[in-house]
Amino acid sequence: MGNGLKILEGGELDLLSLGALVHRLDPGIIPFRKATECQIHVSGGEFNVAANLSDCFGMRTGIASAMADYPIGELIAERVRAMGVKPFYRHFKHDGVTGPNMATVYSDRGHGLRAPVVFYNRSNEAAAQLKPGDFDWAKIFAGGVRWVHSGGIFAALSPATAGLAAEMMKAAKAAGAVTSFDLNFREKLWKIHGGNEKAVETIAKIVENVDVLVGNEEDLQKGLGIPGPEVAAKSKLDPTVFFGMIDKVVEKHPHVKVVATTLREVHSTNRHSWSAVAWIDGKAYAAPTAELEVIDRVGGGDGFAAGFIYGLLSGERPEEAIKLGWAHGALLTTFPGDTTMASLEQVRAFARGGSARIQR
């Protein structure tokens, strides 16, 4: 397949994600301070990848996560089922007052020159209490899992969640699965648990069993502790800095076979230029550039990851895999919410150079 990955031909699951499930309250273009009503979107970076692969790409996926037993948990569990994702839950009893809780994300989409705003309530979050030993990986992997995925936001929730992510990656490699990790570096989260130096130390223990990394140049620098190259990008769409760091990434982590990221230049809240690049088994690949009219930008990166992983799992050529990720991520920004509403036919059509002309 030309991607350097040894992918199992079959198994009970095409992909298993490990991460926190959250719910996002979204008043649309109204700022939260003036909001009178909200939509509820179920999300989580790792879950989004599993949900997208299931709902759009028809793959068999699962999510290992925490579930608090109270109405918000029930709402989230219903959405997991609706997206066709098989749950593996560590259940927590909610005390009716203080938790443990399912984390809340608050966002408004902004509009035009007014930027989107996102803030959180992760107080007493059930997922942050997950720890090594909470899941029976031998049992989960017994039927065959082709790919596992986790990310830096989950790893940053607590020292225990980072240990659990490292445990899963090690078990996955032993079971023959391909492993991927979205660095998703969030300085505010890592600051609580020791800052950047601790983040690099923690992530290194996870990445030692990771085949595929997703992350931009800032993620690579802060998450992996790799200094940036002495080159400057001409624009946000210029991959020079990203590709300039690959040699250092591979030198530090020689087992990594694939590194990929999206490229986005924001002209206004609703108008973005969008592309993607990847280093796959020693070769560089780039997607085209699309001009997006954005409804909701949240989840676009996870949309890219899902389409890209689908392409690799399906045996597509590397240049096609990155175009599928790019196309799906672009389409996802045209829907409200964090997870896909696209069809595989739409993704493939856009990846081939489709347009927004009416379909009759």
C-alpha positions in Angstrom: 0.0 0.0 0.0 3.1 2.2 0.1 2.4 3.6 3.6 4.7 1.5 5.7 1.9 0.3 8.0 1.1 -3.3 8.7 -2.7 -3.3 8.8 -4.7 -6.3 9.8 -7.0 -7.5 7.0 -9.9 -8.2 9.3 -11.2 -8.0 12.9 -14.3 -7.2 15.0 -13.4 -3.5 15.0 -11.8 -1.4 12.3 -11.0 1.3 14.9 -11.1 1.7 18.7 -10.7 5.2 20.2 -9.8 6.0 23.8 -10.9 9.4 25.0 -13.3 11.6 27.0 -16.9 12.1 25.9 -18.2 15.6 26.3 -21.3 17.6 25.4 -21.1 21.0 23.7 -23.7 23.7 24.3 -24.0 25.8 21.2 -26.1 29.0 20.9 -25.1 29.4 17.2 -24.0 32.9 16.3 -25.3 34.4 19.6 -22.6 35.1 22.2 -23.1 33.0 25.4 -23.6 36.1 27.5 -26.8 36.9 25.4 -27.9 33.3 24.7 -31.5 32.2 25.4 -31.3 28.7 23.9 -28.6 26.2 22.8 -28.2 23.1 20.6 -26.5 20.2 22.3 -23.7 18.4 20.4 -22.0 15.3 21.7 -18.3 15.3 21.1 -14.8 14.5 22.1 -11.8 14.5 19.8 -11.3 10.7 19.9 -15.0 9.9 19.8 -15.4 12.2 16.7 -13.0 10.1 14.7 -14.8 6.9 15.7 -18.2 8.4 15.0 -17.2 9.8 11.6 -15.6 6.5 10.5 -18.8 4.7 11.5 -21.5 7.1 10.2 -19.9 8.4 7.0 -17.4 5.7 6.0 -19.3 2.6 7.2 -16.6 1.2 9.4 -17.0 -0.8 12.6 -15.7 1.4 15.5 -15.7 1.6 19.2 -15.0 4.1 22.0 -13.4 3.3 25.4 -14.5 6.1 27.8 -16.0 7.1 31.1 -19.7 7.2 31.6 -21.4 9.0 34.5 -24.8 7.5 35.3 -27.2 10.5 35.2 -29.3 12.1 32.5 -26.4 13.9 30.8 -24.6 10.6 30.6 -27.8 9.0 29.1 -28.0 11.8 26.5 -24.4 11.2 25.5 -24.8 7.4 25.4 -27.8 7.8 23.1 -25.8 9.8 20.7 -22.9 7.3 20.7 -25.4 4.6 19.8 -27.0 6.8 17.1 -23.6 7.2 15.4 -23.1 3.4 15.4 -20.1 3.4 17.8 -19.7 0.4 20.1 -19.2 1.6 23.7 -16.7 0.2 26.3 -17.6 2.2 29.4 -16.1 2.5 32.9 -19.2 3.5 34.7 -19.3 6.1 37.5 -22.2 6.7 39.9 -23.3 10.4 40.0 -24.1 11.6 43.5 -26.9 13.9 42.2 -25.0 17.1 43.3 -21.3 17.3 42.5 -20.7 14.4 40.1 -18.6 12.9 38.7 -19.7 14.8 35.6 -19.6 14.6 31.9 -17.6 17.6 30.8 -19.3 20.6 29.2 -17.9 22.6 26.3 -19.5 26.0 25.7 -19.1 27.7 22.3 -20.5 30.3 20.1 -19.7 30.2 16.4 -19.0 33.9 15.9 -19.7 35.5 12.5 -17.6 37.4 10.0 -15.1 39.6 11.8 -16.3 38.2 15.2 -14.3 35.1 16.1 -15.7 32.0 17.6 -15.4 31.6 21.4 -14.9 28.3 23.3 -14.6 27.6 27.0 -15.1 24.6 29.3 -16.3 23.2 32.5 -14.3 20.0 33.2 -14.7 20.2 37.0 -14.9 16.7 38.6 -14.9 15.1 35.1 -15.5 11.4 35.1 -13.0 10.8 32.3 -10.2 12.4 34.3 -10.7 9.6 36.9 -9.9 6.8 34.3 -6.7 5.0 35.1 -4.6 2.0 34.0 -6.4 -1.2 34.6 -9.9 0.1 34.0 -10.3 -1.7 30.7 -9.6 -5.4 29.9 -7.6 -4.8 26.8 -6.9 -8.5 26.2 -10.6 -9.1 26.0 -11.3 -6.0 23.9 -8.5 -6.9 21.4 -9.3 -10.7 21.4 -11.6 -10.4 18.4 -9.2 -8.3 16.4 -8.9 -4.5 16.3 -7.2 -3.0 13.2 -6.5 0.5 14.4 -6.5 2.3 17.8 -6.6 6.1 18.3 -6.2 8.5 21.2 -5.2 12.1 21.7 -3.4 14.8 23.7 -6.4 16.3 25.3 -7.3 13.0 26.9 -3.7 12.5 28.0 -3.6 15.9 29.6 -6.7 15.4 31.8 -4.7 13.7 34.6 -1.5 11.7 35.1 -3.8 8.6 35.3 -5.4 9.2 31.9 -1.9 9.6 30.3 -0.9 6.3 31.9 -4.1 4.7 30.5 -3.3 5.9 27.0 0.2 4.5 27.2 -1.2 1.2 28.5 -3.6 1.0 25.6 -1.0 1.8 23.0 1.3 -0.9 24.3 -1.6 -3.5 24.4 -2.6 -2.5 20.9 0.8 -3.0 19.4 1.0 -6.4 21.1 -2.3 -7.2 19.5 -1.1 -6.2 16.0 -3.1 -3.0 15.7 -1.9 0.2 14.0 -1.8 3.0 16.5 -2.4 6.8 16.0 -2.2 9.8 18.4 -3.5 13.3 17.7 -1.1 15.5 19.7 -3.8 18.3 20.1 -1.5 20.2 22.5 -3.5 22.4 24.9 -1.3 24.5 27.1 -4.0 25.3 29.6 -4.6 21.7 30.4 -0.9 20.7 30.7 -0.2 23.7 32.9 -2.3 22.1 35.6 -0.2 19.0 35.6 3.3 20.3 35.4 3.6 22.4 32.2 5.4 21.8 28.9 8.3 19.9 30.3 6.0 17.4 32.0 3.9 17.2 28.8 6.9 16.2 26.7 7.9 13.5 29.3 4.3 12.2 29.5 3.6 12.1 25.7 6.9 10.4 25.0 5.7 7.3 27.0 2.6 7.2 24.8 4.3 7.9 21.5 6.9 5.1 21.9 4.1 2.7 20.7 2.5 5.0 18.1 2.8 4.5 14.3 0.8 7.6 13.1 1.0 11.1 14.5 -1.5 13.9 13.8 -0.4 17.4 14.6 0.9 20.7 13.2 4.3 22.2 13.8 3.3 23.8 17.1 2.0 20.4 18.3 5.2 18.7 17.3 7.3 21.3 19.0 5.4 21.5 22.3 4.1 18.0 22.5 7.3 16.2 21.5 9.8 18.7 22.7 11.3 19.2 19.2 12.8 22.6 18.3 11.4 24.3 15.2 13.6 24.5 12.1 15.3 27.6 11.0 12.9 28.3 8.2 9.9 30.5 8.0 6.5 29.7 6.5 5.3 32.1 3.8 1.7 31.6 4.8 -0.5 29.4 7.0 -0.9 27.1 4.0 2.9 26.8 3.5 4.0 23.3 4.8 7.7 24.3 4.9 8.0 24.4 8.7 6.0 21.2 9.1 8.2 19.2 6.6 11.3 20.9 8.0 10.6 19.2 11.4 10.0 15.7 10.1 13.7 14.6 10.2 13.8 15.6 13.9 10.5 13.8 14.6 11.8 10.6 13.0 15.2 10.9 14.7 13.5 11.1 18.1 10.8 8.5 17.3 12.2 6.3 14.5 9.2 3.9 14.7 6.8 6.6 13.5 5.7 5.9 9.9 3.2 8.7 9.2 2.8 12.3 10.3 -0.1 14.4 9.1 -1.8 17.8 9.7 -4.4 20.2 8.3 -3.4 23.7 7.1 -5.9 26.5 7.6 -5.7 30.2 6.8 -8.6 32.1 8.5 -9.7 35.1 6.5 -12.9 35.6 8.6 -14.9 33.4 10.9 -16.8 32.0 7.9 -14.2 32.1 5.2 -11.2 29.8 5.4 -8.6 28.5 3.0 -8.1 24.8 3.8 -5.5 22.2 2.9 -3.6 19.2 4.4 -0.2 17.6 4.2 1.4 14.3 5.3 4.7 12.6 5.5 4.0 8.9 4.8 6.8 6.3 5.0 9.5 8.8 3.9 7.5 10.7 1.2 5.7 14.1 1.3 2.1 14.5 0.1 -0.1 17.6 -0.1 -3.8 18.0 -0.7 -5.3 20.8 -2.9 -6.4 24.1 -1.4 -10.1 24.7 -1.0 -11.9 27.9 -0.1 -14.4 27.1 2.6 -17.6 28.9 3.7 -17.7 27.7 7.2 -20.9 27.1 9.3 -19.1 25.5 12.3 -15.4 25.0 12.4 -15.3 22.7 15.4 -14.4 19.1 14.5 -12.8 19.9 11.1 -9.5 18.4 12.2 -11.1 15.3 13.5 -13.0 15.1 10.2 -9.6 15.1 8.4 -8.2 12.4 10.7 -11.2 10.1 10.1 -11.1 10.4 6.3 -7.3 10.0 6.3 -7.5 6.9 8.5 -10.3 5.5 6.3 -8.1 5.9 3.3 -5.1 4.1 4.9 -7.3 1.3 6.3 -9.0 0.8 2.9 -5.7 0.4 1.0 -6.0 3.7 -0.9 -2.8 5.2 -2.3 -1.3 7.8 0.1 -2.1 10.7 -2.2 -5.8 9.5 -2.2 -5.9 9.0 1.6 -4.9 12.5 2.3 -7.4 13.9 -0.2 -10.2 11.8 1.4 -9.2 13.3 4.8 -9.0 16.8 3.3 -12.4 16.5 1.6 -14.2 15.1 4.7 -12.7 17.7 7.0 -13.8 20.4 4.5 -17.4 19.0 4.3 -17.6 18.7 8.1 -17.3 22.5 8.5 -20.5 22.9 6.5 -22.6 21.2 9.1 -23.5 22.3 12.7 -21.9 20.1 15.4 -18.7 18.2 15.9 -19.4 15.0 14.0 -20.2 14.2 10.3 -23.4 14.5 8.4 -21.6 13.7 5.1 -22.0 10.6 3.0 -19.1 8.7 1.5 -20.3 9.5 -2.0 -20.1 13.2 -1.2 -16.6 12.8 0.2 -15.3 10.9 -2.8 -17.0 13.4 -5.2 -15.3 16.4 -3.5 -12.0 14.6 -3.3 -12.2 14.1 -7.1 -12.8 17.8 -7.6 -16.5 18.1 -7.1 -18.4 21.4 -6.8 -21.3 22.9 -5.0 -23.6 22.8 -8.0 -27.0 21.4 -7.3 -27.4 17.6 -7.4 -30.6 16.6 -9.2 
